[in-house]
Amino acid sequence: MNRREFMALGLAAGVAVAAQAQQKENEKSIRVGLIGHTGRGNYGHGLDVMWQQVAGTQVVAVADADAAGLEAARKKLGGVPGYADYRKMLAEVRPQVVAVGPRYVDEHLAMILAAVDAGVRGIYIEKPFCRTPAEADAIVEACEKQNVKLAIAHRNRYHPALNTVSTLVKDGAIGKLLELRGRGKEDARGGSLDLWVLGSHVLNLVHFFAGAPLSCTATVLQDRKPITKADVKDGGEGVGPLAGNEVHARFETESGIPAFFDSVANAGAKNAGFGLQLIGTAGVIDLRMDTEPFAHLLPGNPFQPVREPRTWTPISTAGVGKPEPIEALAKQVMSHAVGGRDLLAAIREDRSPLCGPRDGRVIVEMINAVFESQRLGSARVPFPLTKRQAPLSVGG
């Protein structure tokens, strides 16, 4: 054997060892299967590529009923196996975690139940969660029966600055907390669709800060008039029967703090109100959805005019007015990496994710309660809802 042959043999052996090491490393990784549907919400807000930012995971297959979309997804993901039928992918690949990406909510129930039946350990799903309390009931029951950890992609709920804000409120940084006020994006989707698609983020944080809802009183309008049966149409993004381009809702909560959500189509500056404000006797904390800095503090009684201008001060995970110590935090939150890591931790620790199926059910029930209240003439509707189906499909 000459020197060149010896070196070639050594190189081949080295490559083989490296390949074996990579195979062992891949075997240690959590195997992730992706479910998308191009043309019906695609892969949500990056639920296909988020796993590149989550250590200890490996995407092993993707399913998409749209042939062109499937091929594009495979190329984006490095040529992983592709399936037209997600049920076949689940049966053949047996992933440990599944990402349910389509934004169209009418497919979520079937996709979740199929993943649970296939024996997955975890599911990460795009919001909105599902369409009705009845669907949420079925998902909660299935996941808890099989001990499947499901996390909903309300990425603001996973933001670590929430803990800082919660501590500030408890320590009296804004005095006595009086109320929570949230708004949607109020673009062309303003009103009912805004409540579903973007208001779900806001209501998730209402639940976090104020606790479980006790009742809802709401008004839903179409062009400033109460909606009627004639206004009900099939809503966008698969949310089901829908009506109204203006929503005004009030929730009583177990903490005693009232919470309000409002959305008016084309109300003004784009995204200007998209967030939640915690209003107290000595200040306001403002949470901007999907924005960094995520939180700001405005000290002083918000109802008392003053001569000197007040300044909004950013709140980081380190505190008020302090630099953010977590590197690239915005990217980690926006890419869903923080949410993905929490799902893996929930599997390891046998706990619910920070935004699990029971949390999702609360949000879905709050949204449905808005329409049930309007259906009953803006009457007070208590929780849990007795009607578990979509209110606008059972009486208009």
KEZAFI-990893 format. One record per residue (C-alpha): x, y, z; residue number from 1; residue in one letter. Coordinates in nm, 2 decimals. Example, Ala and Ser with C-alpha at 12.3 -4.5 7.8 and 13.67 -1.06 7.14 Angstrom:
BEGIN
ATOM      xx      yy      zz  pos  code
ATOM    1.23   -0.45    0.78    1     A
ATOM    1.37   -0.11    0.71    2     S
END
This chain:
BEGIN
ATOM      xx      yy      zz  pos  code
ATOM    0.00    0.00    0.00    1     M
ATOM    0.15    0.33   -0.10    2     N
ATOM    0.13    0.66    0.09    3     R
ATOM   -0.16    0.79   -0.12    4     R
ATOM   -0.36    0.48   -0.07    5     E
ATOM   -0.29    0.48    0.30    6     F
ATOM   -0.41    0.84    0.33    7     M
ATOM   -0.72    0.77    0.13    8     A
ATOM   -0.80    0.47    0.35    9     L
ATOM   -0.75    0.68    0.66   10     G
ATOM   -0.97    0.96    0.52   11     L
ATOM   -1.25    0.71    0.43   12     A
ATOM   -1.23    0.56    0.78   13     A
ATOM   -1.25    0.91    0.93   14     G
ATOM   -1.56    0.99    0.72   15     V
ATOM   -1.72    0.66    0.82   16     A
ATOM   -1.65    0.74    1.19   17     V
ATOM   -1.79    1.09    1.15   18     A
ATOM   -2.10    0.95    0.97   19     A
ATOM   -2.16    0.70    1.25   20     Q
ATOM   -2.12    0.97    1.51   21     A
ATOM   -2.37    1.19    1.32   22     Q
ATOM   -2.61    0.90    1.30   23     Q
ATOM   -2.59    0.84    1.67   24     K
ATOM   -2.64    1.21    1.73   25     E
ATOM   -2.94    1.21    1.51   26     N
ATOM   -3.08    0.91    1.69   27     E
ATOM   -3.05    1.11    2.02   28     K
ATOM   -3.24    1.41    1.86   29     S
ATOM   -3.61    1.45    1.90   30     I
ATOM   -3.76    1.35    1.56   31     R
ATOM   -3.99    1.62    1.43   32     V
ATOM   -4.26    1.58    1.16   33     G
ATOM   -4.41    1.88    0.99   34     L
ATOM   -4.77    1.92    0.88   35     I
ATOM   -4.84    2.21    0.65   36     G
ATOM   -5.10    2.29    0.38   37     H
ATOM   -4.99    2.54    0.12   38     T
ATOM   -5.28    2.76    0.02   39     G
ATOM   -5.46    2.71    0.35   40     R
ATOM   -5.23    2.88    0.59   41     G
ATOM   -4.91    2.71    0.47   42     N
ATOM   -4.67    2.65    0.76   43     Y
ATOM   -4.79    2.93    0.99   44     G
ATOM   -4.54    3.18    1.11   45     H
ATOM   -4.23    2.97    1.04   46     G
ATOM   -4.33    2.65    1.22   47     L
ATOM   -4.14    2.46    0.95   48     D
ATOM   -3.80    2.63    1.00   49     V
ATOM   -3.82    2.71    1.38   50     M
ATOM   -3.66    2.37    1.46   51     W
ATOM   -3.33    2.49    1.32   52     Q
ATOM   -3.31    2.71    1.62   53     Q
ATOM   -3.42    2.44    1.87   54     V
ATOM   -3.12    2.23    1.98   55     A
ATOM   -3.18    1.86    2.01   56     G
ATOM   -3.44    1.83    1.73   57     T
ATOM   -3.42    1.70    1.38   58     Q
ATOM   -3.69    1.74    1.11   59     V
ATOM   -3.74    1.40    0.96   60     V
ATOM   -4.04    1.45    0.72   61     A
ATOM   -4.29    1.70    0.60   62     V
ATOM   -4.65    1.65    0.48   63     A
ATOM   -4.84    1.89    0.25   64     D
ATOM   -5.15    1.81    0.04   65     A
ATOM   -5.04    2.07   -0.22   66     D
ATOM   -4.78    1.91   -0.45   67     A
ATOM   -4.59    2.23   -0.54   68     A
ATOM   -4.59    2.34   -0.18   69     G
ATOM   -4.46    2.01   -0.06   70     L
ATOM   -4.17    2.01   -0.30   71     E
ATOM   -4.08    2.37   -0.20   72     A
ATOM   -4.09    2.27    0.16   73     A
ATOM   -3.87    1.97    0.10   74     R
ATOM   -3.61    2.18   -0.07   75     K
ATOM   -3.62    2.44    0.21   76     K
ATOM   -3.57    2.17    0.47   77     L
ATOM   -3.27    2.00    0.29   78     G
ATOM   -3.46    1.73    0.10   79     G
ATOM   -3.64    1.55    0.38   80     V
ATOM   -3.90    1.29    0.28   81     P
ATOM   -4.23    1.44    0.17   82     G
ATOM   -4.59    1.31    0.20   83     Y
ATOM   -4.91    1.42    0.04   84     A
ATOM   -5.10    1.26    0.33   85     D
ATOM   -5.00    1.36    0.68   86     Y
ATOM   -5.16    1.05    0.82   87     R
ATOM   -4.93    0.83    0.61   88     K
ATOM   -4.63    1.04    0.73   89     M
ATOM   -4.73    0.99    1.09   90     L
ATOM   -4.77    0.61    1.04   91     A
ATOM   -4.45    0.55    0.85   92     E
ATOM   -4.21    0.80    1.01   93     V
ATOM   -4.34    0.79    1.36   94     R
ATOM   -4.21    1.13    1.47   95     P
ATOM   -4.19    1.21    1.84   96     Q
ATOM   -4.30    1.57    1.80   97     V
ATOM   -4.53    1.72    1.53   98     V
ATOM   -4.56    2.08    1.42   99     A
ATOM   -4.91    2.16    1.29  100     V
ATOM   -4.85    2.47    1.08  101     G
ATOM   -5.15    2.57    0.88  102     P
ATOM   -5.31    2.89    1.00  103     R
ATOM   -5.65    2.77    0.87  104     Y
ATOM   -5.81    2.65    1.19  105     V
ATOM   -6.07    2.42    1.05  106     D
ATOM   -5.80    2.15    0.99  107     E
ATOM   -5.65    2.16    1.34  108     H
ATOM   -5.87    1.92    1.52  109     L
ATOM   -5.82    1.64    1.27  110     A
ATOM   -5.44    1.69    1.25  111     M
ATOM   -5.40    1.70    1.63  112     I
ATOM   -5.61    1.39    1.69  113     L
ATOM   -5.42    1.20    1.42  114     A
ATOM   -5.09    1.30    1.58  115     A
ATOM   -5.21    1.19    1.92  116     V
ATOM   -5.33    0.86    1.78  117     D
ATOM   -4.99    0.81    1.61  118     A
ATOM   -4.82    0.81    1.95  119     G
ATOM   -4.64    1.15    1.94  120     V
ATOM   -4.50    1.29    2.26  121     R
ATOM   -4.55    1.66    2.17  122     G
ATOM   -4.73    1.89    1.94  123     I
ATOM   -4.66    2.25    1.85  124     Y
ATOM   -4.95    2.41    1.68  125     I
ATOM   -5.02    2.74    1.51  126     E
ATOM   -5.29    2.97    1.65  127     K
ATOM   -5.58    3.01    1.66  128     P
ATOM   -5.61    2.68    1.85  129     F
ATOM   -5.94    2.54    1.73  130     C
ATOM   -6.29    2.67    1.64  131     R
ATOM   -6.52    2.58    1.93  132     T
ATOM   -6.52    2.48    2.29  133     P
ATOM   -6.64    2.14    2.18  134     A
ATOM   -6.33    2.09    1.96  135     E
ATOM   -6.11    2.21    2.25  136     A
ATOM   -6.28    1.96    2.49  137     D
ATOM   -6.19    1.68    2.25  138     A
ATOM   -5.83    1.79    2.22  139     I
ATOM   -5.78    1.83    2.59  140     V
ATOM   -5.93    1.49    2.66  141     E
ATOM   -5.72    1.32    2.39  142     A
ATOM   -5.39    1.48    2.50  143     C
ATOM   -5.44    1.42    2.87  144     E
ATOM   -5.55    1.06    2.81  145     K
ATOM   -5.23    0.98    2.61  146     Q
ATOM   -5.01    1.23    2.81  147     N
ATOM   -4.92    1.43    2.49  148     V
ATOM   -4.78    1.77    2.56  149     K
ATOM   -4.93    2.03    2.33  150     L
ATOM   -4.81    2.39    2.30  151     A
ATOM   -4.99    2.67    2.12  152     I
ATOM   -4.78    2.91    1.92  153     A
ATOM   -4.87    3.22    2.12  154     H
ATOM   -4.51    3.33    2.11  155     R
ATOM   -4.57    3.63    2.34  156     N
ATOM   -4.67    3.39    2.62  157     R
ATOM   -4.32    3.24    2.61  158     Y
ATOM   -4.15    3.58    2.64  159     H
ATOM   -3.93    3.57    2.95  160     P
ATOM   -4.00    3.94    3.02  161     A
ATOM   -4.36    3.84    3.12  162     L
ATOM   -4.22    3.72    3.45  163     N
ATOM   -4.05    4.06    3.51  164     T
ATOM   -4.38    4.24    3.43  165     V
ATOM   -4.57    4.01    3.66  166     S
ATOM   -4.33    4.08    3.95  167     T
ATOM   -4.35    4.45    3.89  168     L
ATOM   -4.73    4.44    3.91  169     V
ATOM   -4.73    4.23    4.23  170     K
ATOM   -4.47    4.47    4.38  171     D
ATOM   -4.70    4.77    4.31  172     G
ATOM   -4.50    4.94    4.03  173     A
ATOM   -4.83    5.07    3.88  174     I
ATOM   -5.02    5.09    4.21  175     G
ATOM   -5.35    4.91    4.23  176     K
ATOM   -5.43    4.73    3.90  177     L
ATOM   -5.76    4.86    3.78  178     L
ATOM   -5.82    4.70    3.44  179     E
ATOM   -5.67    4.54    3.13  180     L
ATOM   -5.73    4.68    2.79  181     R
ATOM   -5.64    4.51    2.46  182     G
ATOM   -5.69    4.58    2.09  183     R
ATOM   -5.62    4.39    1.77  184     G
ATOM   -5.44    4.50    1.47  185     K
ATOM   -5.76    4.67    1.34  186     E
ATOM   -5.66    4.65    0.98  187     D
ATOM   -5.90    4.52    0.71  188     A
ATOM   -5.97    4.22    0.92  189     R
ATOM   -6.08    4.44    1.21  190     G
ATOM   -6.37    4.32    1.42  191     G
ATOM   -6.46    3.95    1.44  192     S
ATOM   -6.17    3.81    1.23  193     L
ATOM   -5.92    4.03    1.42  194     D
ATOM   -6.06    3.89    1.74  195     L
ATOM   -6.00    3.54    1.62  196     W
ATOM   -5.66    3.57    1.45  197     V
ATOM   -5.48    3.84    1.66  198     L
ATOM   -5.71    3.89    1.96  199     G
ATOM   -5.63    3.54    2.06  200     S
ATOM   -5.27    3.66    2.15  201     H
ATOM   -5.42    3.94    2.36  202     V
ATOM   -5.68    3.72    2.54  203     L
ATOM   -5.40    3.47    2.62  204     N
ATOM   -5.22    3.74    2.82  205     L
ATOM   -5.55    3.85    2.98  206     V
ATOM   -5.58    3.50    3.11  207     H
ATOM   -5.21    3.51    3.23  208     F
ATOM   -5.25    3.83    3.43  209     F
ATOM   -5.62    3.82    3.54  210     A
ATOM   -5.69    3.45    3.57  211     G
ATOM   -5.98    3.26    3.44  212     A
ATOM   -6.28    3.45    3.29  213     P
ATOM   -6.61    3.44    3.48  214     L
ATOM   -6.84    3.61    3.23  215     S
ATOM   -6.85    3.81    2.91  216     C
ATOM   -7.07    4.09    2.79  217     T
ATOM   -7.02    4.20    2.42  218     A
ATOM   -7.14    4.39    2.13  219     T
ATOM   -7.06    4.28    1.77  220     V
ATOM   -7.15    4.53    1.49  221     L
ATOM   -7.15    4.53    1.11  222     Q
ATOM   -7.11    4.89    0.98  223     D
ATOM   -7.22    5.02    1.33  224     R
ATOM   -7.53    4.81    1.35  225     K
ATOM   -7.58    4.49    1.55  226     P
ATOM   -7.51    4.19    1.34  227     I
ATOM   -7.80    3.98    1.21  228     T
ATOM   -7.84    3.64    1.05  229     K
ATOM   -7.80    3.80    0.71  230     A
ATOM   -7.45    3.92    0.80  231     D
ATOM   -7.32    3.58    0.89  232     V
ATOM   -7.08    3.44    0.64  233     K
ATOM   -6.81    3.18    0.63  234     D
ATOM   -6.52    3.35    0.80  235     G
ATOM   -6.17    3.37    0.67  236     G
ATOM   -5.89    3.14    0.76  237     E
ATOM   -6.13    2.86    0.84  238     G
ATOM   -6.26    3.00    1.17  239     V
ATOM   -6.62    2.91    1.08  240     G
ATOM   -6.94    3.12    1.07  241     P
ATOM   -6.85    3.49    1.13  242     L
ATOM   -7.00    3.84    1.12  243     A
ATOM   -6.91    4.19    1.23  244     G
ATOM   -6.64    4.44    1.15  245     N
ATOM   -6.65    4.59    1.50  246     E
ATOM   -6.62    4.42    1.84  247     V
ATOM   -6.64    4.55    2.19  248     H
ATOM   -6.61    4.30    2.47  249     A
ATOM   -6.58    4.31    2.85  250     R
ATOM   -6.47    4.01    3.06  251     F
ATOM   -6.51    3.96    3.44  252     E
ATOM   -6.22    3.75    3.58  253     T
ATOM   -6.15    3.55    3.88  254     E
ATOM   -5.90    3.81    4.00  255     S
ATOM   -6.17    4.07    4.01  256     G
ATOM   -5.99    4.28    3.74  257     I
ATOM   -6.21    4.36    3.44  258     P
ATOM   -6.06    4.30    3.09  259     A
ATOM   -6.17    4.47    2.77  260     F
ATOM   -6.10    4.38    2.41  261     F
ATOM   -6.19    4.61    2.12  262     D
ATOM   -6.14    4.60    1.74  263     S
ATOM   -6.27    4.82    1.47  264     V
ATOM   -6.19    4.75    1.10  265     A
ATOM   -5.95    5.01    0.95  266     N
ATOM   -5.95    5.20    1.28  267     A
ATOM   -5.63    5.40    1.21  268     G
ATOM   -5.26    5.36    1.21  269     A
ATOM   -5.16    5.00    1.12  270     K
ATOM   -5.09    4.78    1.43  271     N
ATOM   -5.10    5.09    1.66  272     A
ATOM   -5.32    4.93    1.92  273     G
ATOM   -5.21    4.57    1.88  274     F
ATOM   -5.13    4.48    2.24  275     G
ATOM   -5.25    4.48    2.60  276     L
ATOM   -5.23    4.76    2.86  277     Q
ATOM   -5.23    4.70    3.24  278     L
ATOM   -5.38    5.01    3.38  279     I
ATOM   -5.32    5.09    3.75  280     G
ATOM   -5.36    5.39    3.99  281     T
ATOM   -4.99    5.47    3.96  282     A
ATOM   -4.90    5.38    3.61  283     G
ATOM   -4.95    5.18    3.29  284     V
ATOM   -4.76    4.88    3.16  285     I
ATOM   -4.79    4.84    2.78  286     D
ATOM   -4.73    4.50    2.61  287     L
ATOM   -4.67    4.52    2.23  288     R
ATOM   -4.75    4.20    2.06  289     M
ATOM   -4.46    4.06    1.85  290     D
ATOM   -4.24    4.36    1.91  291     T
ATOM   -3.92    4.43    2.09  292     E
ATOM   -3.89    4.58    2.35  293     P
ATOM   -4.20    4.38    2.44  294     F
ATOM   -4.30    4.58    2.75  295     A
ATOM   -4.29    4.95    2.86  296     H
ATOM   -4.37    5.13    3.18  297     L
ATOM   -4.54    5.47    3.20  298     L
ATOM   -4.53    5.59    3.56  299     P
ATOM   -4.80    5.81    3.72  300     G
ATOM   -5.17    5.81    3.75  301     N
ATOM   -5.30    5.77    3.39  302     P
ATOM   -5.62    5.96    3.47  303     F
ATOM   -5.45    6.27    3.61  304     Q
ATOM   -5.31    6.54    3.37  305     P
ATOM   -4.96    6.66    3.45  306     V
ATOM   -4.76    6.95    3.33  307     R
ATOM   -4.44    6.76    3.26  308     E
ATOM   -4.44    6.49    2.99  309     P
ATOM   -4.42    6.13    3.10  310     R
ATOM   -4.17    5.89    2.94  311     T
ATOM   -4.23    5.53    2.84  312     W
ATOM   -3.94    5.32    2.97  313     T
ATOM   -3.86    4.98    2.83  314     P
ATOM   -3.88    4.67    3.05  315     I
ATOM   -3.63    4.40    2.99  316     S
ATOM   -3.59    4.06    3.16  317     T
ATOM   -3.34    4.25    3.40  318     A
ATOM   -3.59    4.52    3.50  319     G
ATOM   -3.72    4.87    3.41  320     V
ATOM   -3.48    5.07    3.20  321     G
ATOM   -3.21    4.80    3.21  322     K
ATOM   -3.04    4.66    2.90  323     P
ATOM   -3.16    4.32    2.78  324     E
ATOM   -2.91    4.06    2.90  325     P
ATOM   -3.04    3.78    2.68  326     I
ATOM   -2.87    3.79    2.34  327     E
ATOM   -3.09    3.80    2.03  328     A
ATOM   -3.40    3.76    2.25  329     L
ATOM   -3.63    3.91    1.99  330     A
ATOM   -3.52    3.66    1.73  331     K
ATOM   -3.55    3.37    1.97  332     Q
ATOM   -3.91    3.47    2.06  333     V
ATOM   -4.02    3.56    1.71  334     M
ATOM   -3.88    3.24    1.55  335     S
ATOM   -4.07    3.03    1.81  336     H
ATOM   -3.74    2.89    1.94  337     A
ATOM   -3.84    2.98    2.30  338     V
ATOM   -4.18    2.81    2.26  339     G
ATOM   -4.02    2.50    2.10  340     G
ATOM   -3.77    2.47    2.39  341     R
ATOM   -4.05    2.50    2.64  342     D
ATOM   -4.24    2.22    2.47  343     L
ATOM   -3.93    1.99    2.49  344     L
ATOM   -3.88    2.09    2.86  345     A
ATOM   -4.25    2.01    2.92  346     A
ATOM   -4.20    1.66    2.77  347     I
ATOM   -3.89    1.60    2.99  348     R
ATOM   -4.04    1.74    3.31  349     E
ATOM   -4.39    1.59    3.25  350     D
ATOM   -4.57    1.92    3.29  351     R
ATOM   -4.79    2.14    3.07  352     S
ATOM   -4.63    2.38    2.83  353     P
ATOM   -4.67    2.75    2.93  354     L
ATOM   -4.95    2.77    2.68  355     C
ATOM   -5.11    2.42    2.67  356     G
ATOM   -5.44    2.29    2.56  357     P
ATOM   -5.63    2.40    2.87  358     R
ATOM   -5.50    2.75    2.82  359     D
ATOM   -5.60    2.73    2.45  360     G
ATOM   -5.95    2.62    2.55  361     R
ATOM   -5.99    2.93    2.77  362     V
ATOM   -5.90    3.15    2.47  363     I
ATOM   -6.14    2.97    2.24  364     V
ATOM   -6.42    2.99    2.49  365     E
ATOM   -6.36    3.37    2.55  366     M
ATOM   -6.38    3.43    2.17  367     I
ATOM   -6.70    3.22    2.14  368     N
ATOM   -6.85    3.40    2.44  369     A
ATOM   -6.83    3.73    2.25  370     V
ATOM   -7.06    3.60    1.98  371     F
ATOM   -7.28    3.41    2.22  372     E
ATOM   -7.33    3.74    2.42  373     S
ATOM   -7.42    3.92    2.10  374     Q
ATOM   -7.66    3.64    1.99  375     R
ATOM   -7.84    3.69    2.32  376     L
ATOM   -7.87    4.06    2.28  377     G
ATOM   -7.54    4.15    2.45  378     S
ATOM   -7.65    3.96    2.76  379     A
ATOM   -7.40    3.86    3.03  380     R
ATOM   -7.27    3.51    2.95  381     V
ATOM   -7.11    3.30    3.23  382     P
ATOM   -6.83    3.06    3.20  383     F
ATOM   -6.80    2.77    3.12  384     P
ATOM   -7.02    2.82    2.81  385     L
ATOM   -7.32    2.58    2.81  386     T
ATOM   -7.33    2.59    2.43  387     K
ATOM   -7.00    2.42    2.31  388     R
ATOM   -7.06    2.47    1.94  389     Q
ATOM   -7.02    2.79    1.74  390     A
ATOM   -7.28    3.05    1.85  391     P
ATOM   -7.34    3.19    1.51  392     L
ATOM   -7.42    2.85    1.37  393     S
ATOM   -7.70    2.79    1.62  394     V
ATOM   -7.92    3.09    1.59  395     G
ATOM   -7.73    3.36    1.41  396     G
END
